[in-house]
Amino acid sequence: MNKVSTKNHHNGSVFRVDKFVVPAEARDEILGKVRMTHELLRQQEGFVQDFLLEQFSGPGEFNIVTMVEWESQAAVDKVVPIVKAAHERIAFSAQETIARLGVKADIANYQRVPEL
């Protein structure tokens, strides 16, 4: 098995999935903030991969979805204060930005469903 395949199949992986309903006029600002945060996440220990997805068809409510795979919950726990400190340094509040722009967010951590 090659390195990429092995890396993408961690049994203890944690997936952070953020789903957003983003008004058209807020799209560029939200994507800019997401990209900034993901650049930081990619540099952290335990990061596996990430995706930034934008809906292009279908009736779904959420038009922007991000997903980050972490090696473990321990990796997630270590990165939370790092991201918080980075955001504080630039006076960025995700909650304030979401409220100001009228964005609806659904944010949670997920794990793989065990195979039978």
Jmol script that loads the backbone (N, CA, C; Angstrom):
load data "model"
ATOM      1  N   MET A   1       0.852  -1.173   0.000  1.00  0.00           N
ATOM      2  CA  MET A   1       0.000   0.000   0.000  1.00  0.00           C
ATOM      3  C   MET A   1       0.895   1.233   0.000  1.00  0.00           C
ATOM      4  N   ASN A   2       0.591   2.222  -0.835  1.00  0.00           N
ATOM      5  CA  ASN A   2       1.440   3.405  -0.869  1.00  0.00           C
ATOM      6  C   ASN A   2       1.168   4.302   0.325  1.00  0.00           C
ATOM      7  N   LYS A   3       2.063   5.259   0.529  1.00  0.00           N
ATOM      8  CA  LYS A   3       1.998   6.129   1.691  1.00  0.00           C
ATOM      9  C   LYS A   3       0.692   6.925   1.751  1.00  0.00           C
ATOM     10  N   VAL A   4       0.232   7.453   0.641  1.00  0.00           N
ATOM     11  CA  VAL A   4      -0.987   8.256   0.628  1.00  0.00           C
ATOM     12  C   VAL A   4      -2.179   7.421   1.067  1.00  0.00           C
ATOM     13  N   SER A   5      -2.300   6.205   0.523  1.00  0.00           N
ATOM     14  CA  SER A   5      -3.437   5.363   0.890  1.00  0.00           C
ATOM     15  C   SER A   5      -3.427   5.041   2.374  1.00  0.00           C
ATOM     16  N   THR A   6      -2.268   4.708   2.921  1.00  0.00           N
ATOM     17  CA  THR A   6      -2.166   4.406   4.336  1.00  0.00           C
ATOM     18  C   THR A   6      -2.540   5.625   5.159  1.00  0.00           C
ATOM     19  N   LYS A   7      -2.043   6.793   4.763  1.00  0.00           N
ATOM     20  CA  LYS A   7      -2.306   8.014   5.508  1.00  0.00           C
ATOM     21  C   LYS A   7      -3.791   8.350   5.522  1.00  0.00           C
ATOM     22  N   ASN A   8      -4.506   8.012   4.484  1.00  0.00           N
ATOM     23  CA  ASN A   8      -5.915   8.373   4.395  1.00  0.00           C
ATOM     24  C   ASN A   8      -6.851   7.359   5.046  1.00  0.00           C
ATOM     25  N   HIS A   9      -6.309   6.359   5.712  1.00  0.00           N
ATOM     26  CA  HIS A   9      -7.163   5.336   6.316  1.00  0.00           C
ATOM     27  C   HIS A   9      -6.853   5.130   7.788  1.00  0.00           C
ATOM     28  N   HIS A  10      -6.643   6.202   8.526  1.00  0.00           N
ATOM     29  CA  HIS A  10      -6.418   6.085   9.961  1.00  0.00           C
ATOM     30  C   HIS A  10      -7.707   5.608  10.630  1.00  0.00           C
ATOM     31  N   ASN A  11      -7.578   4.587  11.468  1.00  0.00           N
ATOM     32  CA  ASN A  11      -8.755   4.065  12.157  1.00  0.00           C
ATOM     33  C   ASN A  11      -9.302   5.051  13.172  1.00  0.00           C
ATOM     34  N   GLY A  12      -8.426   5.831  13.805  1.00  0.00           N
ATOM     35  CA  GLY A  12      -8.867   6.768  14.829  1.00  0.00           C
ATOM     36  C   GLY A  12      -9.091   8.171  14.314  1.00  0.00           C
ATOM     37  N   SER A  13      -9.161   8.331  13.009  1.00  0.00           N
ATOM     38  CA  SER A  13      -9.311   9.662  12.431  1.00  0.00           C
ATOM     39  C   SER A  13     -10.539  10.377  12.964  1.00  0.00           C
ATOM     40  N   VAL A  14     -10.387  11.689  13.105  1.00  0.00           N
ATOM     41  CA  VAL A  14     -11.493  12.572  13.454  1.00  0.00           C
ATOM     42  C   VAL A  14     -11.663  13.536  12.295  1.00  0.00           C
ATOM     43  N   PHE A  15     -12.896  13.728  11.878  1.00  0.00           N
ATOM     44  CA  PHE A  15     -13.210  14.608  10.753  1.00  0.00           C
ATOM     45  C   PHE A  15     -13.977  15.815  11.281  1.00  0.00           C
ATOM     46  N   ARG A  16     -13.400  16.978  11.110  1.00  0.00           N
ATOM     47  CA  ARG A  16     -14.096  18.221  11.455  1.00  0.00           C
ATOM     48  C   ARG A  16     -14.839  18.662  10.197  1.00  0.00           C
ATOM     49  N   VAL A  17     -16.157  18.728  10.283  1.00  0.00           N
ATOM     50  CA  VAL A  17     -16.979  19.103   9.140  1.00  0.00           C
ATOM     51  C   VAL A  17     -17.741  20.378   9.497  1.00  0.00           C
ATOM     52  N   ASP A  18     -17.483  21.427   8.719  1.00  0.00           N
ATOM     53  CA  ASP A  18     -18.164  22.703   8.895  1.00  0.00           C
ATOM     54  C   ASP A  18     -19.028  22.939   7.671  1.00  0.00           C
ATOM     55  N   LYS A  19     -20.326  23.125   7.884  1.00  0.00           N
ATOM     56  CA  LYS A  19     -21.262  23.361   6.782  1.00  0.00           C
ATOM     57  C   LYS A  19     -21.853  24.758   6.960  1.00  0.00           C
ATOM     58  N   PHE A  20     -21.899  25.493   5.873  1.00  0.00           N
ATOM     59  CA  PHE A  20     -22.357  26.871   5.945  1.00  0.00           C
ATOM     60  C   PHE A  20     -23.403  27.178   4.881  1.00  0.00           C
ATOM     61  N   VAL A  21     -24.389  27.990   5.247  1.00  0.00           N
ATOM     62  CA  VAL A  21     -25.277  28.638   4.297  1.00  0.00           C
ATOM     63  C   VAL A  21     -24.730  30.058   4.199  1.00  0.00           C
ATOM     64  N   VAL A  22     -24.120  30.371   3.055  1.00  0.00           N
ATOM     65  CA  VAL A  22     -23.433  31.648   2.877  1.00  0.00           C
ATOM     66  C   VAL A  22     -24.172  32.480   1.830  1.00  0.00           C
ATOM     67  N   PRO A  23     -24.661  33.661   2.235  1.00  0.00           N
ATOM     68  CA  PRO A  23     -25.269  34.549   1.238  1.00  0.00           C
ATOM     69  C   PRO A  23     -24.227  34.936   0.179  1.00  0.00           C
ATOM     70  N   ALA A  24     -24.669  35.142  -1.050  1.00  0.00           N
ATOM     71  CA  ALA A  24     -23.762  35.447  -2.160  1.00  0.00           C
ATOM     72  C   ALA A  24     -22.829  36.607  -1.842  1.00  0.00           C
ATOM     73  N   GLU A  25     -23.347  37.647  -1.196  1.00  0.00           N
ATOM     74  CA  GLU A  25     -22.516  38.816  -0.919  1.00  0.00           C
ATOM     75  C   GLU A  25     -21.461  38.561   0.159  1.00  0.00           C
ATOM     76  N   ALA A  26     -21.578  37.459   0.895  1.00  0.00           N
ATOM     77  CA  ALA A  26     -20.613  37.120   1.942  1.00  0.00           C
ATOM     78  C   ALA A  26     -19.592  36.082   1.478  1.00  0.00           C
ATOM     79  N   ARG A  27     -19.783  35.524   0.289  1.00  0.00           N
ATOM     80  CA  ARG A  27     -18.964  34.407  -0.190  1.00  0.00           C
ATOM     81  C   ARG A  27     -17.472  34.700  -0.141  1.00  0.00           C
ATOM     82  N   ASP A  28     -17.037  35.796  -0.737  1.00  0.00           N
ATOM     83  CA  ASP A  28     -15.600  36.065  -0.831  1.00  0.00           C
ATOM     84  C   ASP A  28     -14.959  36.237   0.543  1.00  0.00           C
ATOM     85  N   GLU A  29     -15.634  36.939   1.438  1.00  0.00           N
ATOM     86  CA  GLU A  29     -15.069  37.140   2.773  1.00  0.00           C
ATOM     87  C   GLU A  29     -14.979  35.822   3.538  1.00  0.00           C
ATOM     88  N   ILE A  30     -16.032  35.028   3.479  1.00  0.00           N
ATOM     89  CA  ILE A  30     -16.028  33.738   4.181  1.00  0.00           C
ATOM     90  C   ILE A  30     -14.937  32.828   3.615  1.00  0.00           C
ATOM     91  N   LEU A  31     -14.858  32.724   2.296  1.00  0.00           N
ATOM     92  CA  LEU A  31     -13.828  31.865   1.698  1.00  0.00           C
ATOM     93  C   LEU A  31     -12.429  32.350   2.052  1.00  0.00           C
ATOM     94  N   GLY A  32     -12.221  33.643   2.129  1.00  0.00           N
ATOM     95  CA  GLY A  32     -10.923  34.175   2.529  1.00  0.00           C
ATOM     96  C   GLY A  32     -10.554  33.755   3.939  1.00  0.00           C
ATOM     97  N   LYS A  33     -11.507  33.835   4.855  1.00  0.00           N
ATOM     98  CA  LYS A  33     -11.256  33.433   6.247  1.00  0.00           C
ATOM     99  C   LYS A  33     -11.029  31.925   6.346  1.00  0.00           C
ATOM    100  N   VAL A  34     -11.803  31.150   5.597  1.00  0.00           N
ATOM    101  CA  VAL A  34     -11.626  29.691   5.606  1.00  0.00           C
ATOM    102  C   VAL A  34     -10.245  29.327   5.080  1.00  0.00           C
ATOM    103  N   ARG A  35      -9.850  29.936   3.974  1.00  0.00           N
ATOM    104  CA  ARG A  35      -8.524  29.638   3.405  1.00  0.00           C
ATOM    105  C   ARG A  35      -7.410  29.994   4.385  1.00  0.00           C
ATOM    106  N   MET A  36      -7.531  31.134   5.049  1.00  0.00           N
ATOM    107  CA  MET A  36      -6.535  31.553   6.026  1.00  0.00           C
ATOM    108  C   MET A  36      -6.419  30.514   7.154  1.00  0.00           C
ATOM    109  N   THR A  37      -7.552  30.089   7.671  1.00  0.00           N
ATOM    110  CA  THR A  37      -7.544  29.112   8.753  1.00  0.00           C
ATOM    111  C   THR A  37      -6.984  27.771   8.289  1.00  0.00           C
ATOM    112  N   HIS A  38      -7.359  27.333   7.098  1.00  0.00           N
ATOM    113  CA  HIS A  38      -6.872  26.039   6.605  1.00  0.00           C
ATOM    114  C   HIS A  38      -5.375  26.055   6.333  1.00  0.00           C
ATOM    115  N   GLU A  39      -4.823  27.194   5.941  1.00  0.00           N
ATOM    116  CA  GLU A  39      -3.364  27.289   5.783  1.00  0.00           C
ATOM    117  C   GLU A  39      -2.677  26.993   7.103  1.00  0.00           C
ATOM    118  N   LEU A  40      -3.223  27.517   8.201  1.00  0.00           N
ATOM    119  CA  LEU A  40      -2.685  27.244   9.530  1.00  0.00           C
ATOM    120  C   LEU A  40      -2.873  25.776   9.904  1.00  0.00           C
ATOM    121  N   LEU A  41      -4.049  25.230   9.650  1.00  0.00           N
ATOM    122  CA  LEU A  41      -4.334  23.834  10.008  1.00  0.00           C
ATOM    123  C   LEU A  41      -3.377  22.872   9.307  1.00  0.00           C
ATOM    124  N   ARG A  42      -3.070  23.135   8.044  1.00  0.00           N
ATOM    125  CA  ARG A  42      -2.195  22.245   7.267  1.00  0.00           C
ATOM    126  C   ARG A  42      -0.794  22.140   7.856  1.00  0.00           C
ATOM    127  N   GLN A  43      -0.407  23.095   8.660  1.00  0.00           N
ATOM    128  CA  GLN A  43       0.937  23.114   9.252  1.00  0.00           C
ATOM    129  C   GLN A  43       0.996  22.384  10.591  1.00  0.00           C
ATOM    130  N   GLN A  44      -0.140  21.921  11.084  1.00  0.00           N
ATOM    131  CA  GLN A  44      -0.189  21.352  12.432  1.00  0.00           C
ATOM    132  C   GLN A  44       0.058  19.848  12.438  1.00  0.00           C
ATOM    133  N   GLU A  45       0.662  19.407  13.523  1.00  0.00           N
ATOM    134  CA  GLU A  45       0.904  17.973  13.726  1.00  0.00           C
ATOM    135  C   GLU A  45      -0.434  17.250  13.811  1.00  0.00           C
ATOM    136  N   GLY A  46      -0.545  16.131  13.123  1.00  0.00           N
ATOM    137  CA  GLY A  46      -1.768  15.341  13.147  1.00  0.00           C
ATOM    138  C   GLY A  46      -2.717  15.652  12.007  1.00  0.00           C
ATOM    139  N   PHE A  47      -2.421  16.711  11.218  1.00  0.00           N
ATOM    140  CA  PHE A  47      -3.242  17.035  10.056  1.00  0.00           C
ATOM    141  C   PHE A  47      -3.049  15.942   9.010  1.00  0.00           C
ATOM    142  N   VAL A  48      -4.149  15.481   8.393  1.00  0.00           N
ATOM    143  CA  VAL A  48      -4.071  14.463   7.348  1.00  0.00           C
ATOM    144  C   VAL A  48      -4.422  15.072   5.992  1.00  0.00           C
ATOM    145  N   GLN A  49      -5.615  15.642   5.885  1.00  0.00           N
ATOM    146  CA  GLN A  49      -6.051  16.235   4.618  1.00  0.00           C
ATOM    147  C   GLN A  49      -7.236  17.146   4.880  1.00  0.00           C
ATOM    148  N   ASP A  50      -7.506  18.007   3.907  1.00  0.00           N
ATOM    149  CA  ASP A  50      -8.671  18.874   4.038  1.00  0.00           C
ATOM    150  C   ASP A  50      -9.324  19.097   2.687  1.00  0.00           C
ATOM    151  N   PHE A  51     -10.570  19.537   2.745  1.00  0.00           N
ATOM    152  CA  PHE A  51     -11.351  19.828   1.548  1.00  0.00           C
ATOM    153  C   PHE A  51     -12.146  21.106   1.788  1.00  0.00           C
ATOM    154  N   LEU A  52     -12.233  21.928   0.771  1.00  0.00           N
ATOM    155  CA  LEU A  52     -13.101  23.093   0.755  1.00  0.00           C
ATOM    156  C   LEU A  52     -14.030  22.895  -0.428  1.00  0.00           C
ATOM    157  N   LEU A  53     -15.309  22.703  -0.139  1.00  0.00           N
ATOM    158  CA  LEU A  53     -16.277  22.337  -1.166  1.00  0.00           C
ATOM    159  C   LEU A  53     -17.339  23.417  -1.307  1.00  0.00           C
ATOM    160  N   GLU A  54     -17.760  23.638  -2.556  1.00  0.00           N
ATOM    161  CA  GLU A  54     -18.833  24.584  -2.822  1.00  0.00           C
ATOM    162  C   GLU A  54     -19.906  23.884  -3.648  1.00  0.00           C
ATOM    163  N   GLN A  55     -21.132  23.982  -3.208  1.00  0.00           N
ATOM    164  CA  GLN A  55     -22.255  23.351  -3.903  1.00  0.00           C
ATOM    165  C   GLN A  55     -22.430  23.986  -5.280  1.00  0.00           C
ATOM    166  N   PHE A  56     -22.629  23.147  -6.287  1.00  0.00           N
ATOM    167  CA  PHE A  56     -22.886  23.667  -7.630  1.00  0.00           C
ATOM    168  C   PHE A  56     -24.203  23.169  -8.203  1.00  0.00           C
ATOM    169  N   SER A  57     -24.834  22.214  -7.536  1.00  0.00           N
ATOM    170  CA  SER A  57     -26.159  21.757  -7.968  1.00  0.00           C
ATOM    171  C   SER A  57     -26.825  21.021  -6.813  1.00  0.00           C
ATOM    172  N   GLY A  58     -28.112  20.790  -6.956  1.00  0.00           N
ATOM    173  CA  GLY A  58     -28.855  20.043  -5.951  1.00  0.00           C
ATOM    174  C   GLY A  58     -29.596  20.948  -4.992  1.00  0.00           C
ATOM    175  N   PRO A  59     -30.530  20.359  -4.251  1.00  0.00           N
ATOM    176  CA  PRO A  59     -31.402  21.140  -3.382  1.00  0.00           C
ATOM    177  C   PRO A  59     -30.847  21.373  -1.973  1.00  0.00           C
ATOM    178  N   GLY A  60     -29.615  20.955  -1.700  1.00  0.00           N
ATOM    179  CA  GLY A  60     -29.078  21.064  -0.350  1.00  0.00           C
ATOM    180  C   GLY A  60     -29.053  22.479   0.177  1.00  0.00           C
ATOM    181  N   GLU A  61     -29.162  22.614   1.481  1.00  0.00           N
ATOM    182  CA  GLU A  61     -29.213  23.910   2.143  1.00  0.00           C
ATOM    183  C   GLU A  61     -27.829  24.552   2.245  1.00  0.00           C
ATOM    184  N   PHE A  62     -26.809  23.763   2.487  1.00  0.00           N
ATOM    185  CA  PHE A  62     -25.471  24.285   2.745  1.00  0.00           C
ATOM    186  C   PHE A  62     -24.702  24.438   1.439  1.00  0.00           C
ATOM    187  N   ASN A  63     -24.192  25.643   1.181  1.00  0.00           N
ATOM    188  CA  ASN A  63     -23.503  25.875  -0.085  1.00  0.00           C
ATOM    189  C   ASN A  63     -21.988  25.877   0.035  1.00  0.00           C
ATOM    190  N   ILE A  64     -21.453  25.942   1.245  1.00  0.00           N
ATOM    191  CA  ILE A  64     -20.018  25.820   1.470  1.00  0.00           C
ATOM    192  C   ILE A  64     -19.815  24.763   2.555  1.00  0.00           C
ATOM    193  N   VAL A  65     -18.932  23.804   2.298  1.00  0.00           N
ATOM    194  CA  VAL A  65     -18.625  22.759   3.274  1.00  0.00           C
ATOM    195  C   VAL A  65     -17.122  22.596   3.336  1.00  0.00           C
ATOM    196  N   THR A  66     -16.596  22.538   4.549  1.00  0.00           N
ATOM    197  CA  THR A  66     -15.179  22.234   4.717  1.00  0.00           C
ATOM    198  C   THR A  66     -15.058  20.949   5.524  1.00  0.00           C
ATOM    199  N   MET A  67     -13.988  20.211   5.263  1.00  0.00           N
ATOM    200  CA  MET A  67     -13.723  19.003   6.026  1.00  0.00           C
ATOM    201  C   MET A  67     -12.225  18.893   6.243  1.00  0.00           C
ATOM    202  N   VAL A  68     -11.849  18.622   7.477  1.00  0.00           N
ATOM    203  CA  VAL A  68     -10.454  18.403   7.815  1.00  0.00           C
ATOM    204  C   VAL A  68     -10.362  17.052   8.509  1.00  0.00           C
ATOM    205  N   GLU A  69      -9.449  16.218   8.026  1.00  0.00           N
ATOM    206  CA  GLU A  69      -9.197  14.939   8.684  1.00  0.00           C
ATOM    207  C   GLU A  69      -7.963  15.078   9.564  1.00  0.00           C
ATOM    208  N   TRP A  70      -8.135  14.668  10.815  1.00  0.00           N
ATOM    209  CA  TRP A  70      -7.051  14.659  11.797  1.00  0.00           C
ATOM    210  C   TRP A  70      -6.737  13.220  12.167  1.00  0.00           C
ATOM    211  N   GLU A  71      -5.504  12.952  12.531  1.00  0.00           N
ATOM    212  CA  GLU A  71      -5.092  11.587  12.893  1.00  0.00           C
ATOM    213  C   GLU A  71      -5.848  11.055  14.101  1.00  0.00           C
ATOM    214  N   SER A  72      -6.214  11.953  15.030  1.00  0.00           N
ATOM    215  CA  SER A  72      -6.828  11.506  16.279  1.00  0.00           C
ATOM    216  C   SER A  72      -7.513  12.670  16.976  1.00  0.00           C
ATOM    217  N   GLN A  73      -8.283  12.353  17.992  1.00  0.00           N
ATOM    218  CA  GLN A  73      -8.894  13.398  18.815  1.00  0.00           C
ATOM    219  C   GLN A  73      -7.812  14.190  19.544  1.00  0.00           C
ATOM    220  N   ALA A  74      -6.728  13.538  19.914  1.00  0.00           N
ATOM    221  CA  ALA A  74      -5.627  14.245  20.582  1.00  0.00           C
ATOM    222  C   ALA A  74      -5.066  15.346  19.683  1.00  0.00           C
ATOM    223  N   ALA A  75      -4.966  15.082  18.392  1.00  0.00           N
ATOM    224  CA  ALA A  75      -4.482  16.098  17.451  1.00  0.00           C
ATOM    225  C   ALA A  75      -5.453  17.272  17.398  1.00  0.00           C
ATOM    226  N   VAL A  76      -6.743  16.992  17.395  1.00  0.00           N
ATOM    227  CA  VAL A  76      -7.759  18.053  17.397  1.00  0.00           C
ATOM    228  C   VAL A  76      -7.629  18.884  18.665  1.00  0.00           C
ATOM    229  N   ASP A  77      -7.490  18.218  19.794  1.00  0.00           N
ATOM    230  CA  ASP A  77      -7.382  18.918  21.072  1.00  0.00           C
ATOM    231  C   ASP A  77      -6.170  19.846  21.102  1.00  0.00           C
ATOM    232  N   LYS A  78      -5.074  19.452  20.478  1.00  0.00           N
ATOM    233  CA  LYS A  78      -3.863  20.286  20.446  1.00  0.00           C
ATOM    234  C   LYS A  78      -4.019  21.490  19.539  1.00  0.00           C
ATOM    235  N   VAL A  79      -4.769  21.359  18.454  1.00  0.00           N
ATOM    236  CA  VAL A  79      -4.866  22.442  17.470  1.00  0.00           C
ATOM    237  C   VAL A  79      -5.867  23.519  17.871  1.00  0.00           C
ATOM    238  N   VAL A  80      -6.850  23.188  18.675  1.00  0.00           N
ATOM    239  CA  VAL A  80      -7.881  24.167  19.045  1.00  0.00           C
ATOM    240  C   VAL A  80      -7.270  25.431  19.665  1.00  0.00           C
ATOM    241  N   PRO A  81      -6.402  25.327  20.683  1.00  0.00           N
ATOM    242  CA  PRO A  81      -5.837  26.560  21.248  1.00  0.00           C
ATOM    243  C   PRO A  81      -4.894  27.289  20.285  1.00  0.00           C
ATOM    244  N   ILE A  82      -4.272  26.565  19.374  1.00  0.00           N
ATOM    245  CA  ILE A  82      -3.386  27.187  18.381  1.00  0.00           C
ATOM    246  C   ILE A  82      -4.201  28.072  17.441  1.00  0.00           C
ATOM    247  N   VAL A  83      -5.323  27.561  16.972  1.00  0.00           N
ATOM    248  CA  VAL A  83      -6.186  28.335  16.072  1.00  0.00           C
ATOM    249  C   VAL A  83      -6.791  29.515  16.829  1.00  0.00           C
ATOM    250  N   LYS A  84      -7.227  29.277  18.044  1.00  0.00           N
ATOM    251  CA  LYS A  84      -7.816  30.361  18.840  1.00  0.00           C
ATOM    252  C   LYS A  84      -6.811  31.492  19.027  1.00  0.00           C
ATOM    253  N   ALA A  85      -5.576  31.170  19.359  1.00  0.00           N
ATOM    254  CA  ALA A  85      -4.540  32.192  19.560  1.00  0.00           C
ATOM    255  C   ALA A  85      -4.235  32.930  18.262  1.00  0.00           C
ATOM    256  N   ALA A  86      -4.186  32.215  17.154  1.00  0.00           N
ATOM    257  CA  ALA A  86      -3.917  32.849  15.854  1.00  0.00           C
ATOM    258  C   ALA A  86      -5.033  33.816  15.494  1.00  0.00           C
ATOM    259  N   HIS A  87      -6.259  33.426  15.733  1.00  0.00           N
ATOM    260  CA  HIS A  87      -7.401  34.300  15.442  1.00  0.00           C
ATOM    261  C   HIS A  87      -7.385  35.527  16.353  1.00  0.00           C
ATOM    262  N   GLU A  88      -7.050  35.326  17.627  1.00  0.00           N
ATOM    263  CA  GLU A  88      -6.982  36.455  18.557  1.00  0.00           C
ATOM    264  C   GLU A  88      -5.911  37.459  18.137  1.00  0.00           C
ATOM    265  N   ARG A  89      -4.772  36.973  17.640  1.00  0.00           N
ATOM    266  CA  ARG A  89      -3.677  37.862  17.215  1.00  0.00           C
ATOM    267  C   ARG A  89      -4.121  38.800  16.105  1.00  0.00           C
ATOM    268  N   ILE A  90      -5.044  38.359  15.255  1.00  0.00           N
ATOM    269  CA  ILE A  90      -5.492  39.218  14.151  1.00  0.00           C
ATOM    270  C   ILE A  90      -6.898  39.770  14.405  1.00  0.00           C
ATOM    271  N   ALA A  91      -7.359  39.651  15.650  1.00  0.00           N
ATOM    272  CA  ALA A  91      -8.671  40.163  16.055  1.00  0.00           C
ATOM    273  C   ALA A  91      -9.796  39.616  15.166  1.00  0.00           C
ATOM    274  N   PHE A  92      -9.716  38.315  14.865  1.00  0.00           N
ATOM    275  CA  PHE A  92     -10.758  37.651  14.072  1.00  0.00           C
ATOM    276  C   PHE A  92     -11.632  36.812  14.984  1.00  0.00           C
ATOM    277  N   SER A  93     -12.938  37.039  14.923  1.00  0.00           N
ATOM    278  CA  SER A  93     -13.907  36.238  15.656  1.00  0.00           C
ATOM    279  C   SER A  93     -14.820  35.558  14.645  1.00  0.00           C
ATOM    280  N   ALA A  94     -14.744  34.237  14.580  1.00  0.00           N
ATOM    281  CA  ALA A  94     -15.600  33.494  13.651  1.00  0.00           C
ATOM    282  C   ALA A  94     -17.070  33.742  13.978  1.00  0.00           C
ATOM    283  N   GLN A  95     -17.418  33.743  15.258  1.00  0.00           N
ATOM    284  CA  GLN A  95     -18.813  33.931  15.653  1.00  0.00           C
ATOM    285  C   GLN A  95     -19.318  35.311  15.212  1.00  0.00           C
ATOM    286  N   GLU A  96     -18.507  36.342  15.411  1.00  0.00           N
ATOM    287  CA  GLU A  96     -18.907  37.696  15.025  1.00  0.00           C
ATOM    288  C   GLU A  96     -19.054  37.799  13.511  1.00  0.00           C
ATOM    289  N   THR A  97     -18.113  37.209  12.786  1.00  0.00           N
ATOM    290  CA  THR A  97     -18.142  37.272  11.322  1.00  0.00           C
ATOM    291  C   THR A  97     -19.370  36.561  10.781  1.00  0.00           C
ATOM    292  N   ILE A  98     -19.668  35.391  11.310  1.00  0.00           N
ATOM    293  CA  ILE A  98     -20.840  34.622  10.879  1.00  0.00           C
ATOM    294  C   ILE A  98     -22.118  35.408  11.143  1.00  0.00           C
ATOM    295  N   ALA A  99     -22.219  36.015  12.332  1.00  0.00           N
ATOM    296  CA  ALA A  99     -23.411  36.794  12.669  1.00  0.00           C
ATOM    297  C   ALA A  99     -23.530  38.037  11.784  1.00  0.00           C
ATOM    298  N   ARG A 100     -22.419  38.736  11.591  1.00  0.00           N
ATOM    299  CA  ARG A 100     -22.432  39.976  10.806  1.00  0.00           C
ATOM    300  C   ARG A 100     -22.828  39.725   9.359  1.00  0.00           C
ATOM    301  N   LEU A 101     -22.379  38.609   8.800  1.00  0.00           N
ATOM    302  CA  LEU A 101     -22.621  38.313   7.388  1.00  0.00           C
ATOM    303  C   LEU A 101     -23.913  37.533   7.137  1.00  0.00           C
ATOM    304  N   GLY A 102     -24.615  37.142   8.198  1.00  0.00           N
ATOM    305  CA  GLY A 102     -25.849  36.390   8.026  1.00  0.00           C
ATOM    306  C   GLY A 102     -25.621  34.962   7.563  1.00  0.00           C
ATOM    307  N   VAL A 103     -24.518  34.389   7.984  1.00  0.00           N
ATOM    308  CA  VAL A 103     -24.163  33.017   7.619  1.00  0.00           C
ATOM    309  C   VAL A 103     -24.749  32.065   8.654  1.00  0.00           C
ATOM    310  N   LYS A 104     -25.271  30.944   8.191  1.00  0.00           N
ATOM    311  CA  LYS A 104     -25.741  29.878   9.083  1.00  0.00           C
ATOM    312  C   LYS A 104     -24.670  28.789   9.083  1.00  0.00           C
ATOM    313  N   ALA A 105     -24.287  28.322  10.260  1.00  0.00           N
ATOM    314  CA  ALA A 105     -23.223  27.325  10.364  1.00  0.00           C
ATOM    315  C   ALA A 105     -23.693  26.086  11.120  1.00  0.00           C
ATOM    316  N   ASP A 106     -23.199  24.931  10.689  1.00  0.00           N
ATOM    317  CA  ASP A 106     -23.420  23.654  11.361  1.00  0.00           C
ATOM    318  C   ASP A 106     -22.042  23.025  11.465  1.00  0.00           C
ATOM    319  N   ILE A 107     -21.498  22.952  12.678  1.00  0.00           N
ATOM    320  CA  ILE A 107     -20.104  22.559  12.877  1.00  0.00           C
ATOM    321  C   ILE A 107     -20.054  21.392  13.851  1.00  0.00           C
ATOM    322  N   ALA A 108     -19.342  20.320  13.461  1.00  0.00           N
ATOM    323  CA  ALA A 108     -19.255  19.151  14.337  1.00  0.00           C
ATOM    324  C   ALA A 108     -18.063  18.289  13.952  1.00  0.00           C
ATOM    325  N   ASN A 109     -17.672  17.411  14.880  1.00  0.00           N
ATOM    326  CA  ASN A 109     -16.645  16.410  14.616  1.00  0.00           C
ATOM    327  C   ASN A 109     -17.320  15.080  14.342  1.00  0.00           C
ATOM    328  N   TYR A 110     -16.739  14.325  13.426  1.00  0.00           N
ATOM    329  CA  TYR A 110     -17.278  13.030  13.021  1.00  0.00           C
ATOM    330  C   TYR A 110     -16.169  11.984  13.056  1.00  0.00           C
ATOM    331  N   GLN A 111     -16.583  10.727  13.116  1.00  0.00           N
ATOM    332  CA  GLN A 111     -15.644   9.614  12.965  1.00  0.00           C
ATOM    333  C   GLN A 111     -16.247   8.623  11.975  1.00  0.00           C
ATOM    334  N   ARG A 112     -15.386   7.760  11.458  1.00  0.00           N
ATOM    335  CA  ARG A 112     -15.866   6.750  10.516  1.00  0.00           C
ATOM    336  C   ARG A 112     -16.825   5.786  11.215  1.00  0.00           C
ATOM    337  N   VAL A 113     -17.818   5.324  10.477  1.00  0.00           N
ATOM    338  CA  VAL A 113     -18.697   4.269  10.952  1.00  0.00           C
ATOM    339  C   VAL A 113     -17.923   2.966  10.809  1.00  0.00           C
ATOM    340  N   PRO A 114     -17.805   2.182  11.870  1.00  0.00           N
ATOM    341  CA  PRO A 114     -17.050   0.930  11.776  1.00  0.00           C
ATOM    342  C   PRO A 114     -17.625   0.009  10.689  1.00  0.00           C
ATOM    343  N   GLU A 115     -16.724  -0.639   9.957  1.00  0.00           N
ATOM    344  CA  GLU A 115     -17.164  -1.598   8.949  1.00  0.00           C
ATOM    345  C   GLU A 115     -17.641  -2.863   9.632  1.00  0.00           C
ATOM    346  N   LEU A 116     -18.593  -3.511   9.007  1.00  0.00           N
ATOM    347  CA  LEU A 116     -19.130  -4.765   9.563  1.00  0.00           C
ATOM    348  C   LEU A 116     -18.183  -5.906   9.362  1.00  0.00           C
TER     349      LEU A 116
END
end "model"
wireframe off; spacefill off
backbone 0.3
color backbone group
